Amino acid sequence: MAVPKRKMSRSNTRARRSQWKTTAANTATCPQCKALKLQHTACPSCGAYNGRQYVEALRTEHEG
């Protein structure tokens, strides 16, 4: 296992960590209600996934 000989300075550590970035989650439109939802999950508006009704709707159309 590699062990560093010297302590890495704060500026070097922060410069290295500055490259760690996250990406926004991909969203898709629900084929039934056309609301935005996370991919490969049930729609929070209508509760449908892959053409089937799985869960009750968490949000209503009027909630906004």
Phi and psi in radians as a Rosetta constraint file:
Dihedral C 1 N 2 CA 2 C 2 CIRCULARHARMONIC -1.349 0.35
Dihedral N 2 CA 2 C 2 N 3 CIRCULARHARMONIC 2.341 0.35
Dihedral C 2 N 3 CA 3 C 3 CIRCULARHARMONIC -2.183 0.35
Dihedral N 3 CA 3 C 3 N 4 CIRCULARHARMONIC 2.231 0.35
Dihedral C 3 N 4 CA 4 C 4 CIRCULARHARMONIC -1.213 0.35
Dihedral N 4 CA 4 C 4 N 5 CIRCULARHARMONIC 2.502 0.35
Dihedral C 4 N 5 CA 5 C 5 CIRCULARHARMONIC -1.381 0.35
Dihedral N 5 CA 5 C 5 N 6 CIRCULARHARMONIC -0.553 0.35
Dihedral C 5 N 6 CA 6 C 6 CIRCULARHARMONIC -2.218 0.35
Dihedral N 6 CA 6 C 6 N 7 CIRCULARHARMONIC 2.734 0.35
Dihedral C 6 N 7 CA 7 C 7 CIRCULARHARMONIC -1.227 0.35
Dihedral N 7 CA 7 C 7 N 8 CIRCULARHARMONIC 2.350 0.35
Dihedral C 7 N 8 CA 8 C 8 CIRCULARHARMONIC -1.411 0.35
Dihedral N 8 CA 8 C 8 N 9 CIRCULARHARMONIC 2.310 0.35
Dihedral C 8 N 9 CA 9 C 9 CIRCULARHARMONIC -1.163 0.35
Dihedral N 9 CA 9 C 9 N 10 CIRCULARHARMONIC 2.812 0.35
Dihedral C 9 N 10 CA 10 C 10 CIRCULARHARMONIC -1.084 0.35
Dihedral N 10 CA 10 C 10 N 11 CIRCULARHARMONIC -0.707 0.35
Dihedral C 10 N 11 CA 11 C 11 CIRCULARHARMONIC -1.164 0.35
Dihedral N 11 CA 11 C 11 N 12 CIRCULARHARMONIC -0.692 0.35
Dihedral C 11 N 12 CA 12 C 12 CIRCULARHARMONIC -1.183 0.35
Dihedral N 12 CA 12 C 12 N 13 CIRCULARHARMONIC -0.708 0.35
Dihedral C 12 N 13 CA 13 C 13 CIRCULARHARMONIC -1.109 0.35
Dihedral N 13 CA 13 C 13 N 14 CIRCULARHARMONIC -0.798 0.35
Dihedral C 13 N 14 CA 14 C 14 CIRCULARHARMONIC -1.218 0.35
Dihedral N 14 CA 14 C 14 N 15 CIRCULARHARMONIC -0.596 0.35
Dihedral C 14 N 15 CA 15 C 15 CIRCULARHARMONIC -1.152 0.35
Dihedral N 15 CA 15 C 15 N 16 CIRCULARHARMONIC -0.674 0.35
Dihedral C 15 N 16 CA 16 C 16 CIRCULARHARMONIC -1.193 0.35
Dihedral N 16 CA 16 C 16 N 17 CIRCULARHARMONIC -0.745 0.35
Dihedral C 16 N 17 CA 17 C 17 CIRCULARHARMONIC -1.271 0.35
Dihedral N 17 CA 17 C 17 N 18 CIRCULARHARMONIC -0.303 0.35
Dihedral C 17 N 18 CA 18 C 18 CIRCULARHARMONIC -1.173 0.35
Dihedral N 18 CA 18 C 18 N 19 CIRCULARHARMONIC -0.311 0.35
Dihedral C 18 N 19 CA 19 C 19 CIRCULARHARMONIC -1.458 0.35
Dihedral N 19 CA 19 C 19 N 20 CIRCULARHARMONIC -0.198 0.35
Dihedral C 19 N 20 CA 20 C 20 CIRCULARHARMONIC -1.385 0.35
Dihedral N 20 CA 20 C 20 N 21 CIRCULARHARMONIC 1.798 0.35
Dihedral C 20 N 21 CA 21 C 21 CIRCULARHARMONIC -2.125 0.35
Dihedral N 21 CA 21 C 21 N 22 CIRCULARHARMONIC 2.670 0.35
Dihedral C 21 N 22 CA 22 C 22 CIRCULARHARMONIC -1.860 0.35
Dihedral N 22 CA 22 C 22 N 23 CIRCULARHARMONIC 2.774 0.35
Dihedral C 22 N 23 CA 23 C 23 CIRCULARHARMONIC -1.958 0.35
Dihedral N 23 CA 23 C 23 N 24 CIRCULARHARMONIC 2.688 0.35
Dihedral C 23 N 24 CA 24 C 24 CIRCULARHARMONIC -1.215 0.35
Dihedral N 24 CA 24 C 24 N 25 CIRCULARHARMONIC 2.569 0.35
Dihedral C 24 N 25 CA 25 C 25 CIRCULARHARMONIC -1.182 0.35
Dihedral N 25 CA 25 C 25 N 26 CIRCULARHARMONIC 2.449 0.35
Dihedral C 25 N 26 CA 26 C 26 CIRCULARHARMONIC -1.338 0.35
Dihedral N 26 CA 26 C 26 N 27 CIRCULARHARMONIC 2.334 0.35
Dihedral C 26 N 27 CA 27 C 27 CIRCULARHARMONIC -2.026 0.35
Dihedral N 27 CA 27 C 27 N 28 CIRCULARHARMONIC 2.701 0.35
Dihedral C 27 N 28 CA 28 C 28 CIRCULARHARMONIC -2.312 0.35
Dihedral N 28 CA 28 C 28 N 29 CIRCULARHARMONIC 2.866 0.35
Dihedral C 28 N 29 CA 29 C 29 CIRCULARHARMONIC -1.623 0.35
Dihedral N 29 CA 29 C 29 N 30 CIRCULARHARMONIC 2.441 0.35
Dihedral C 29 N 30 CA 30 C 30 CIRCULARHARMONIC -1.235 0.35
Dihedral N 30 CA 30 C 30 N 31 CIRCULARHARMONIC 2.278 0.35
Dihedral C 30 N 31 CA 31 C 31 CIRCULARHARMONIC -1.199 0.35
Dihedral N 31 CA 31 C 31 N 32 CIRCULARHARMONIC -0.345 0.35
Dihedral C 31 N 32 CA 32 C 32 CIRCULARHARMONIC -1.571 0.35
Dihedral N 32 CA 32 C 32 N 33 CIRCULARHARMONIC -0.899 0.35
Dihedral C 32 N 33 CA 33 C 33 CIRCULARHARMONIC -1.904 0.35
Dihedral N 33 CA 33 C 33 N 34 CIRCULARHARMONIC -0.059 0.35
Dihedral C 33 N 34 CA 34 C 34 CIRCULARHARMONIC 1.118 0.35
Dihedral N 34 CA 34 C 34 N 35 CIRCULARHARMONIC 0.359 0.35
Dihedral C 34 N 35 CA 35 C 35 CIRCULARHARMONIC -1.516 0.35
Dihedral N 35 CA 35 C 35 N 36 CIRCULARHARMONIC 2.731 0.35
Dihedral C 35 N 36 CA 36 C 36 CIRCULARHARMONIC -1.315 0.35
Dihedral N 36 CA 36 C 36 N 37 CIRCULARHARMONIC 2.427 0.35
Dihedral C 36 N 37 CA 37 C 37 CIRCULARHARMONIC -2.572 0.35
Dihedral N 37 CA 37 C 37 N 38 CIRCULARHARMONIC 2.806 0.35
Dihedral C 37 N 38 CA 38 C 38 CIRCULARHARMONIC -1.220 0.35
Dihedral N 38 CA 38 C 38 N 39 CIRCULARHARMONIC 2.555 0.35
Dihedral C 38 N 39 CA 39 C 39 CIRCULARHARMONIC -1.187 0.35
Dihedral N 39 CA 39 C 39 N 40 CIRCULARHARMONIC 2.555 0.35
Dihedral C 39 N 40 CA 40 C 40 CIRCULARHARMONIC 1.082 0.35
Dihedral N 40 CA 40 C 40 N 41 CIRCULARHARMONIC 0.494 0.35
Dihedral C 40 N 41 CA 41 C 41 CIRCULARHARMONIC -2.350 0.35
Dihedral N 41 CA 41 C 41 N 42 CIRCULARHARMONIC 2.822 0.35
Dihedral C 41 N 42 CA 42 C 42 CIRCULARHARMONIC -1.218 0.35
Dihedral N 42 CA 42 C 42 N 43 CIRCULARHARMONIC 2.577 0.35
Dihedral C 42 N 43 CA 43 C 43 CIRCULARHARMONIC -1.229 0.35
Dihedral N 43 CA 43 C 43 N 44 CIRCULARHARMONIC 2.256 0.35
Dihedral C 43 N 44 CA 44 C 44 CIRCULARHARMONIC -1.244 0.35
Dihedral N 44 CA 44 C 44 N 45 CIRCULARHARMONIC -0.326 0.35
Dihedral C 44 N 45 CA 45 C 45 CIRCULARHARMONIC -1.446 0.35
Dihedral N 45 CA 45 C 45 N 46 CIRCULARHARMONIC -0.811 0.35
Dihedral C 45 N 46 CA 46 C 46 CIRCULARHARMONIC -2.006 0.35
Dihedral N 46 CA 46 C 46 N 47 CIRCULARHARMONIC -0.237 0.35
Dihedral C 46 N 47 CA 47 C 47 CIRCULARHARMONIC 1.415 0.35
Dihedral N 47 CA 47 C 47 N 48 CIRCULARHARMONIC 0.218 0.35
Dihedral C 47 N 48 CA 48 C 48 CIRCULARHARMONIC -1.670 0.35
Dihedral N 48 CA 48 C 48 N 49 CIRCULARHARMONIC 2.586 0.35
Dihedral C 48 N 49 CA 49 C 49 CIRCULARHARMONIC -2.611 0.35
Dihedral N 49 CA 49 C 49 N 50 CIRCULARHARMONIC 2.232 0.35
Dihedral C 49 N 50 CA 50 C 50 CIRCULARHARMONIC 1.004 0.35
Dihedral N 50 CA 50 C 50 N 51 CIRCULARHARMONIC 0.671 0.35
Dihedral C 50 N 51 CA 51 C 51 CIRCULARHARMONIC 1.421 0.35
Dihedral N 51 CA 51 C 51 N 52 CIRCULARHARMONIC 0.089 0.35
Dihedral C 51 N 52 CA 52 C 52 CIRCULARHARMONIC -2.142 0.35
Dihedral N 52 CA 52 C 52 N 53 CIRCULARHARMONIC 2.705 0.35
Dihedral C 52 N 53 CA 53 C 53 CIRCULARHARMONIC -1.614 0.35
Dihedral N 53 CA 53 C 53 N 54 CIRCULARHARMONIC 2.006 0.35
Dihedral C 53 N 54 CA 54 C 54 CIRCULARHARMONIC -1.841 0.35
Dihedral N 54 CA 54 C 54 N 55 CIRCULARHARMONIC -0.809 0.35
Dihedral C 54 N 55 CA 55 C 55 CIRCULARHARMONIC -2.278 0.35
Dihedral N 55 CA 55 C 55 N 56 CIRCULARHARMONIC 2.830 0.35
Dihedral C 55 N 56 CA 56 C 56 CIRCULARHARMONIC -1.216 0.35
Dihedral N 56 CA 56 C 56 N 57 CIRCULARHARMONIC 2.672 0.35
Dihedral C 56 N 57 CA 57 C 57 CIRCULARHARMONIC -1.160 0.35
Dihedral N 57 CA 57 C 57 N 58 CIRCULARHARMONIC 2.323 0.35
Dihedral C 57 N 58 CA 58 C 58 CIRCULARHARMONIC -1.452 0.35
Dihedral N 58 CA 58 C 58 N 59 CIRCULARHARMONIC -0.522 0.35
Dihedral C 58 N 59 CA 59 C 59 CIRCULARHARMONIC -2.138 0.35
Dihedral N 59 CA 59 C 59 N 60 CIRCULARHARMONIC 2.662 0.35
Dihedral C 59 N 60 CA 60 C 60 CIRCULARHARMONIC -1.781 0.35
Dihedral N 60 CA 60 C 60 N 61 CIRCULARHARMONIC 2.935 0.35
Dihedral C 60 N 61 CA 61 C 61 CIRCULARHARMONIC -1.167 0.35
Dihedral N 61 CA 61 C 61 N 62 CIRCULARHARMONIC -0.520 0.35
Dihedral C 61 N 62 CA 62 C 62 CIRCULARHARMONIC -1.501 0.35
Dihedral N 62 CA 62 C 62 N 63 CIRCULARHARMONIC -0.207 0.35
Dihedral C 62 N 63 CA 63 C 63 CIRCULARHARMONIC -1.190 0.35
Dihedral N 63 CA 63 C 63 N 64 CIRCULARHARMONIC -0.671 0.35
